[in-house]
């Protein structure tokens, strides 16, 4: 990767001085496509699993791309100067898949190696690794500075939520923080050359001497050479490695960036906390993660509160994440069995109505409900909150949610690796789209105490 970077910047400098900015930028874009492929590894939690059997492939699929890939591999086997081993071919296959998926420049679509696949499985059962933070790649699109009709993307590694008692929480990391460097290495966006493109279009660059231009471009070369791809950064902080990391957090001028050192560890999180009576009549259930056991644990918690004659309910979804829509539907079943929770919009405009099952293993809850949410509430918990509020089953108190209504599918591969891809997005049954925007609340409250007081006041008819 270092060699490719060095060649890219070297050519960039030469073209800038020889042929001007337009030729330089085109070279940078082509080289960037190579770099993107190198940096794509990641962790996704809570995705649906799809089949990879050939029998499940429709008969009208165009297999010419597959034939092209096979032709290249076969020629390499026959004619490459050195004999390819099975290990070589495995690595080549992974790199090819990584590059193919990187072409989409989609944070929700990527190739994952075997270690990242294990992390996904662990998360489904409440076991987490790394610094103990749920991270996301936030992508912002803007007009190109030199070609306003074209759009370019900027990617930022942000903290969505923190696991209770995690190393990240203890170190002072907060939801909404942006991680701009790890151990002094800049976190690079999908196109690490975009910053160079922006730089050469500034008056500061144009008005300086050729010598200063070279120094500025050399500094960019060094920054990219020593940087870490944003997807690799996400995987590093949520993976199984145990070495301490120092994070640099973005700050708005004149404030200086904050640095935190965190020692990763393995953690087991209760996906559903112990239920309790918040008042003599109001029950409380805290959900931390939507995984394979969440629905059953929620059902047990709700039965305990019903046995205590709770007359109203607070379900705490603050900081809750996870993409297990099965868990969301089973929880919704307690409140609105048989109702439409959402609509899944897939490729080519196909729509699937997501209906809550009509049967339940207990008496449905027909009493008042408040859902506590905040900007750390993401994915399946957001879909649940949006659906229950739309049908009038619950009120929302707290802060606007994160805004990730993407549907992701995990395709398991034979060697233990996998592919995660964005296969759709959820909108409400009435068609409201909160993806990328966040779900607004009925009652705004900033701090944890204020949110709890507001929920109790809402459930008691104004009495706190």
HELIX and SHEET records of a PDB file:
HELIX    1   1 UNK A    2  UNK A   19  1                                  18    
HELIX    2   2 UNK A   21  UNK A   38  1                                  18    
HELIX    3   3 UNK A   54  UNK A   56  5                                   3    
HELIX    4   4 UNK A   64  UNK A   79  1                                  16    
HELIX    5   5 UNK A   86  UNK A  102  1                                  17    
HELIX    6   6 UNK A  114  UNK A  124  1                                  11    
HELIX    7   7 UNK A  167  UNK A  171  1                                   5    
HELIX    8   8 UNK A  194  UNK A  200  1                                   7    
HELIX    9   9 UNK A  203  UNK A  206  1                                   4    
HELIX   10  10 UNK A  210  UNK A  226  1                                  17    
HELIX   11  11 UNK A  230  UNK A  238  1                                   9    
HELIX   12  12 UNK A  294  UNK A  307  1                                  14    
HELIX   13  13 UNK A  325  UNK A  332  1                                   8    
HELIX   14  14 UNK A  347  UNK A  349  5                                   3    
HELIX   15  15 UNK A  380  UNK A  390  1                                  11    
HELIX   16  16 UNK A  448  UNK A  459  1                                  12    
SHEET    1   A 4 UNK A  48  UNK A  50  0                                        
SHEET    2   A 4 UNK A 406  UNK A 412  1                                        
SHEET    3   A 4 UNK A 418  UNK A 428 -1                                        
SHEET    4   A 4 UNK A 110  UNK A 112 -1                                        
SHEET    1   B 5 UNK A  48  UNK A  50  0                                        
SHEET    2   B 5 UNK A 406  UNK A 412  1                                        
SHEET    3   B 5 UNK A 418  UNK A 428 -1                                        
SHEET    4   B 5 UNK A 340  UNK A 345 -1                                        
SHEET    5   B 5 UNK A 351  UNK A 355 -1                                        
SHEET    1   C 2 UNK A 127  UNK A 128  0                                        
SHEET    2   C 2 UNK A 267  UNK A 268 -1                                        
SHEET    1   D 5 UNK A 133  UNK A 143  0                                        
SHEET    2   D 5 UNK A 151  UNK A 162 -1                                        
SHEET    3   D 5 UNK A 178  UNK A 182 -1                                        
SHEET    4   D 5 UNK A 185  UNK A 188 -1                                        
SHEET    5   D 5 UNK A 228  UNK A 229  1                                        
SHEET    1   E 5 UNK A 133  UNK A 143  0                                        
SHEET    2   E 5 UNK A 151  UNK A 162 -1                                        
SHEET    3   E 5 UNK A 178  UNK A 182 -1                                        
SHEET    4   E 5 UNK A 245  UNK A 249 -1                                        
SHEET    5   E 5 UNK A 258  UNK A 262 -1                                        
SHEET    1   F 6 UNK A 276  UNK A 277  0                                        
SHEET    2   F 6 UNK A 282  UNK A 286 -1                                        
SHEET    3   F 6 UNK A 312  UNK A 316  1                                        
SHEET    4   F 6 UNK A 368  UNK A 373  1                                        
SHEET    5   F 6 UNK A 395  UNK A 398  1                                        
SHEET    6   F 6 UNK A 443  UNK A 444  1                                        
END                                                                             
